[in-house]
Amino acid sequence: YHYDSLNDRTEICYAYRDSLGWTHEVLDTIAGTIYSLQMYYTSLNLDTAGLPGIAYSYWNFIDSTQIIKYLKYTWMGWDSLIVDDSCPQWNFGPSLSIDDQNQPHIAYYQNDTLKYVYYNNQTGSWNTLYCKYIGSPGERASLSLVLDSQDYARIAHSDNWGLTYSWWDGFSWYDDNIISIGFWGVAIDLALDTLENPHITYTVEFNFWLEYCCKNTSWHLYGPIDPDSSHTMLDHSLAVDGLSNPHVCYESGYLLYAKGTFTGIEENNRTSQLNIAFTCLPNITKTDVKIMYILLERTNISLNLYDNLGRLVKNIYAGERA
């Protein structure tokens, strides 16, 4: 969003860079100014051909109509679609993802409800896939939608002053209520790692910190990314690398960048050519444990015990085995 004071209008803008530099376009306009741009998030995603789609909240100040709109670029130009105008005042916080069939999926808040819809290219219509009452999502709250490898939805969102992760497994919807984060100015971003485990960054109203959590078999709350509350604003972006380390950009008058590297054993990400069958029983144990392994050829091995911080506790065996 950009406010054009000369013409007293709010513009929906898009920019891209090619070999010649940056190109800026105004795609839509709203008469007047949005009093708080943080509440009206836009979301951009690229299809399989690299063509952009944009979901955004459109507020007509003359009649107070607030709707969700979608812009899709084709080689002929931009097409505009109305996603939802059923609730005239509270449609906001859209997050967009495009599936392998180039169909847009959008999650957004509608008053006290989380809605998730997608556009069916064959029928030319929007279809609601999920609708959930969430009480108050929080003023200026955002949400984040990601599609997994099967194009199933994963959504991180605000839910009655809390952070919730909702997902579809092909049969049912599930919800994890993670942590209380407050009401005002809650910004949320979601990314999946290579194992499709969720990683979430979020702002907390109570201390104004940007914090991070992730899940494998259970949720792990890692606390603030930047403990200086003066460095925390609403807008941020999360990505996860091939080693499941989070990378975060966030804004605080300056554009800041942080990378999280977990303490522990770092793998070298190389695949061994040696086939090994390995079993550890029972797992986990407080007393005795039996470690069984099969080597298909004679080789030197080192079997070590580490604590949960990656520190070597004991070398159990080092030498040649077959």
N, C-alpha and C positions, 0 to 999 in steps of 0.2 A: 504494500500500500504506500502511496505517496500523495501528500497533500499539495495541490496546485493552488497556492494562495492568490495568484493573479486571476484565475477563473473560479475561485472558491469551489473547488471540487476535489474529491479523493479519487486517485487513479489506481487501477490495477496494472502493474507494470511487469514486464518480462525482459530479461537481458540474456544474451548469449555471446560467446566469444568464438571467433574463428581466426584464421591466419592474419586477417586484416585488423583485428581488434574487437572491441566490444560493440554490440548493436543493442539499442534499447527500443522497446515498443510499449505503447500504451494500449492495453487490450480492452479495458472497460472503464467507465467513469461513474461516480456516485456524486450527486449534487451535495455540496456542503462538506463538512469535515467530520471524520469519526473522532469522537472525543477521547478515545483511548485505543490506539492502534494495537496494543498488546492483546486485546481481547479478540481481534479479528485476524486469526491466523490464515495464511495461505499455505498450500501444499502442492509441490511439484514432483512429478515422476515421469520417467521416460518409458516408452513402449519398446518392443523388440527391435524396431527399426530406428530407435533413438529419437523418436519424435515426442515432444513434450505434451503433457496434460497438466492442467492446473485446477485445483478445487479451492474455493474461497467463499467467504461469507459476504453477502451483498446486502447493504442496509440502505433502503430508500428513506431518507429523512423526512420527506414530505408527508408520507402516509405511515411512517414507522414500520414499514414492511422489511423483514429480515429473512433472507432466503439463502439456500446453498446453491451455488452455481458451479458449472464445470466447463472449462475451455479446453478444446482439443485441437492441436495443430495437425493439419493435413497438408499435402503438397500444394493444395489450392488456397490455403489460408487457415484462419482460425474458425472453428465451429463452436457455438455457445449453446449449452443445454441447462435447463433448470432441473436441479436434482430434487429439491424439496421446497415447496412453498406452502405446506399444509399448516404450519404453525407460524403466524404472521410476525412474531416478535422475537423469538429466541431460537435461532439456528446459528450455531457458532462452533469454532474449533475444529474445522474439517481436517482430516488426514487422508491422503490419497495413495493408493498402490495400484499398479496395472498388472494384470495376470498374463500368462503365456499366450492367451488368445486375444491380447490387446483390449481386454475389457476393463474399464476402470472400476475399482472398489473404493468406497468412501465411507469412513466412520466419522460421526459428528455428534455433538450434543444438540438436543432439542428440548429446551426448558429443563425438565427433570428426568429426561430419558436419554440413554445412549442408543443411537441408531447406526446400523451398518447396512449399506446397500451396494448393489453392483448394477452395471449397465449391461443388458443382454444385447449383443450386437445383432442377433438374428431377429429378435422381436422388436428391437428398437425402443426398449422401455427399461425403466429403473425398477429393480426388485429388492424388497426388504428381506434381508437374511437374518437379522438379529435386532431385537428391540427389547431393551432392559430398563426398568425403572431404577434410577440411581439416586433419587432424592435430589440434593443440591450438588451439582458438579463443581461448584466453586466459581466465583467471579473471575473472569479472564483465564479460566482453566483451558489447557490444551489437552490433546490426546495424541496417540501415535498408533497407526495401523501398519502392520507388516504382513505380507503373504509368505508362507513357508514354501518349501520345494514342491508341495502338492497343491499350492494356491489356496491353502486353508488360512483363515484369518487368525492373527494374533493381535490383540489390542491392549495397550496400556492406557489407563484412563483414571480420572478422578471419580470417586464414588463415596458420597456422604462423608466428605472431609478426609477420605483415605485414598491411598494408591491401590488400584486393583489391576490385575492382569487376567484378561479373558481370552479364551481360545477355543477353536472348533477342531475336533479330531476326525471329522468325517461322519460322525454319528451323533455327537452331543456337544453342547457348550459347557465349559467349565470356568470357574472363577477362583482366583487366589486373591484374598484380601491381604495385602502385604504390610502396610504401615500407615499410620495417620500422618498426613502431611499438611492439613489445614485447608483453608477456603480461598484466601485471596492470592492471586498471582501465581497459581500453580502451573508450572510448565513441565511437560513430560515428553521424553523421547525413548524409543524402543529400537533395539537392533538384535538380530539373531546371529549366533556364532555358527561355525561349520557343522556342529552337532545339533543346530537349531534350538539351543538353549537361549532363553531370553536374557537380555541385559537392558537395564532401564536407568536412565538419569532423570532426576526430578528435583524441583525446587521445593523448599519447605517454608511455609509461612512463619513458623514459630521462631526460626533463627535466621531466615533468609539465606540459607546455604544451598548450594547445588550439591546433591548427593547421588550416590550410585549403589545399585544392587544388581544381583544376578542370581540365576537359578540353575542347578543341575538336578540333583534329586530333591533339594530343598532350597529355600531362599537364603541368600547371604547378604546381609546389610553391611556395606563397607563405609558408610558415613560420608562426610563431606569430601568433595573433590578439591575444593579450595576453602580452607577454614576461615579465610578473611571474608566476612559477610559483605564488605564494601565491594568485593569483586563479583558479586552475584546479582545478575539481572534475570529477566524472564527468558530471554532467547538463548538457546543452545542447541547443539547438534551432536549426535552420538554415532560413532561407527566402531565396529569390532574387527580386529585383524584376524589372520589365519591362526594365531596362537591364542585367540580368545581374549586378547588384551583390549581394553576400551580406549578409545581416542575421543576427546571431547573438545569442541570449540564453544566458547561462551563469551558473552558480551558484557562489558562493564565500563563503558566509555572507551575502552580499548577492546580489540579482538584478542582473546586469550585462548591458548591451546594447552591441554593437559593429556598426558598418556599414562594409563595405569599399567604397571607391571606387577604381577602377583609374586609375592615371596614364596619360594618353594623350588621344586625341581623343574628346570627348564629343559624341554626336550629339544633335540637337535633337528627334529622334523625330517629325518632321513629314514627311509625304509630299509630295514636289514634284509639281506638276502638269505639269512639263516632262519629256518622254520623252527619255532619253539612252542611247545605246548606247556602252559603254565597254569597251575591251580594253587590257590591259597585257602586253606580251610582250618577253622572257621574264619570268616571275614565279616565283621571285625571281632577281635578277641581281646580280653584283658589278661588272659593266662597263657596257655600254650597254643601254638599255631603250627600246622603242618604245611610246608611249602613243597609242592611237587612240580617238577619240570622234566621235559623230555627233549634231549638234543639229538638231532638226526645225524650229527657228525661230531667228531672230537674237536673241541675248541677251548680256548681260554675264556673263562667267565669270571665275573665279580658279582657277588650277591650281597647287597648292602641294605641296612635298615636305616630309615630316615624318620625324623619327627615331622609334625604337620607344618613346620616352618622350613622344611627342606634341609635341615641340619643333619649331618651324618651322626648316627647314634652308635652304630657298630657295623664292622665288616663281618658278615657271617661266613663267607667263603670267597677265596680268590685262588684260582689255579685252573688246571686243565681238567675237563670232564668230557665224558662221552654219553 
